[in-house]
Amino acid sequence: MSQQPLVSVVMPCLNEEEAIGPCIEKIQRTFAAAGIDGEIVVCDNGSTDASVAIAERMGARVVHQPLRGYGQAYLKGFASARGRYLVMGDADDTYDFTMIPQFLAALRDEGHDFVTGSRYLNGGDANITALHRWFGNPALTRILNLFFGARYTDVYCGFRAFSREAYDRIRPVSPGMEFNLELAINAGLAGLRVKEIPIVLAPRKGESKLRTFRDGWRSLRMMLLYSPNKVFFLPGSVLLALGLLIHLAVLLGLVRFGGRPASSVTAIFATIFSVVGFEILSLGLHAKTYSWSRRFDRDNRVLGAFYARFKLEGGLLVGAGLVAIGAGILAVNVAEWLRSDLLPLPHPEWVAFAATLVIIGFSTLFSSLFISAMSMTRPGDAE
């Protein structure tokens, strides 16, 4: 094997003594038959059985990751790999590593950047447990496709291949089983050319490390955080617009109940809608800024225009202005309340409106500071 092999096959390993040997043998046989200059990197994640000894005896390069987690093992394994192309697969003998040449052909000859197996294209899902076969994997795949406009049929397949350059663009960080999901999401966000190849899942050897409900929730949580438009901007915009419209209607006396103008209670609901909507939008902008800072949204014109005009001083000025206006309205109402010997105010809706301005103003102040800090780039990240 050369100093920089063409292919690195990376396998995470946690107590896989039953399957690690057959996996390595199958990969070595495939390399020899196809004339592939490749290496096998086994990332041990704290095995207490003979897995490490078997892998070393069979000629695989073993690296150790003391931090537990499926994603942690892959992060260490990929960082240690030397190949131009990276192939990932579990060490439980469920994936057919003799298909590695097909994955490489899709990358080298067809020009794809990210090639992933699919157990659902040609009925290769027979050995998936019923819960994951009919509900878990299909549900997560549909949600991801809906949120991100993708066309995957199997987002949780762990048999994948991509170039080193593609992996550096994806830049995954997830420590657990959601690592696979992050790869699929980030491949789309980074604009990579994606292809699925039908595979057949073989019966697993050894004990499964998957925790259905915990890993399922972590996957759903990741998709929510990575999809700010649908999760944050749509509901946030609706709530903020609704709250401000109710405020305006109440202040102008356009809303009446039984011939009486709406006042305090209606205005309080307007405050709730406005503040909650603004906070959701603010969180969405933070999530977008995170994505932008990782260069997934580098071609987003709206975000680019925002940051071309956004200045910390401007955000602070807007926030301080809203706080000052709200505080002024509150001061006038408090003075009137004191002069009336603490009797109910004739127009309490103005107090609710002033409270809305103060809360949104302070949120704008601190959001501006946070966004300014997040949008800072290191010299090495500048394009």
Protein Blocks (a to p, Z undefined) as FASTA:
>chain_A
ZZbdfbdcddddehilkmmmmmmmmmmmmmmmnopacddddddehiabfmlmmmmmnopa
cdddfbgcjklmmmmmmmmpmbfbdcdddfehpacfklmmmmmmmmmmnopabdcddfkl
nopammgcfklmmmmmmmmmmmmmmmnopabfblkbcbdcddfklmmmnopabfblmlmm
mmmmmmmmnopacddddddddddedjdfbdfklmmmmmmmmmmmmmmmlmmmmmmmmmmm
mmmmmmmmmmnopacgehiacfklmmmmmmmmmmmmmmmmmmmmmmmmmmmmnopmmmgm
klmmmmmmpcfklmmmmmmmmmmmmmmmmmmmmmmmmmnoopacfblmlmmmmmmmmmmm
mmmmmmmmmmmmmmpccfklpZZ
